[in-house]
Amino acid sequence: MDKKEYGFDTELIHGGSHELNAENALNTPIYQTSTFVFHDTDHIDKVMSFESNDCVYTRGNNPTLKVFEKRMAVLEQGAGAVAFSSGMAAISSVLFSFLEAGDTMAVHRTIYGSTYNVVTKILPRYNMSYKMLDMTKLDVLEELLENHSIKVIYFETPCNPNLEIIDIEAVCDLAKKYDAKVVIDNTFASPYLQRPLTLGADVVVHSATKYICGHGDVVGGVAVSKDPDYIMELKFDFMSEFGGVMSPFNAWLLIRGLKTLSIRMDRHMENARKMAAFLENHPSVTKVLYPGLEGFSGHEIAKKQMDGFGAMISFEVKGGLENAKKVINSVRLAKIAVSLGDCETLIEFPASMTHRGYDKDELEAFGLSDSMLRISVGLESIEDLIADFDQALNQI
């Protein structure tokens, strides 16, 4: 492709593409091989010294993975990307790439349950400590940065599962002032709605399993940065050595999923907007958490840094846990499951499912409750979805 500016929808299909593959196939082939061969000893030297872009072994590089990585780099406006076997492989590898024994990271109080376990249980085994705080309060973050040597600032926005919105640009400005790296999980938004690297972040990570795939048939992760040297270090010193490599087939499915990302996200958001309005007006619902609602605390910041409000909604019902159980047990179309971003609408209890790793005594302090319900709004007819939730809520 000529080097020029293309629209986002065009980049979803063509971003990072180069000359046609050897067989001139329209779609990227699946290079389902573990090993690549050399022509001769001169070829060995060229490949091993990076004078050639050829591959050696799929744990380090693979042509199908390269296409996915280049496309994600274009979409997030980074210099390069590294594909991983899962979102958690991406997150843990990035954190290990920045931290050494004795270092401290700052973490927002509400993060995905497995990330919480990595930060609070695994990293401390290697003498890497953490400070957990509410990053929606910038004065609290600056006080922490003034009084402690913080190596990495990590957060999600929107947050999982209470949808808190953190001001990316403001946090990144503080981080630069105190020489800290900023790592942001952009899974809930996808690059269609939010591009943290353009707001000052150092690394953006995704569980590609979610909206990037969109069909619930892949587990994968990706990290993107504007620093090409860092990308090389992350790929060969961490992804390759920890072994969290994505399979070529999964990379191919993700390339395919990306082609419809904008179309899917538009429909997801249209459905979510109507679902949030329905829930907000239902007499059995006491609280609705959705960035698109004007009364939501992070609404204005979301408007500033996002191109849409996403399709994740959390809510509480009258009567707490027992009535919430009635609702989740009564839905018919919505499926009880972890994960998100699928064509199907999914519903779950974060406290007992995706965020089970949290200390139950601290759930409330972290902005969660054991009765909170989280919906990943799918692509079904919204009239059918609302009817489903209406009959479920009427069981209370």
Summary of the structure (lengths in Angstrom):
residues: 396
radius of gyration: 21.5
end to end distance: 57.3
largest distance: 74.2
contacts: 1364
relative contact order: 0.13
helix: 41%
strand: 14%
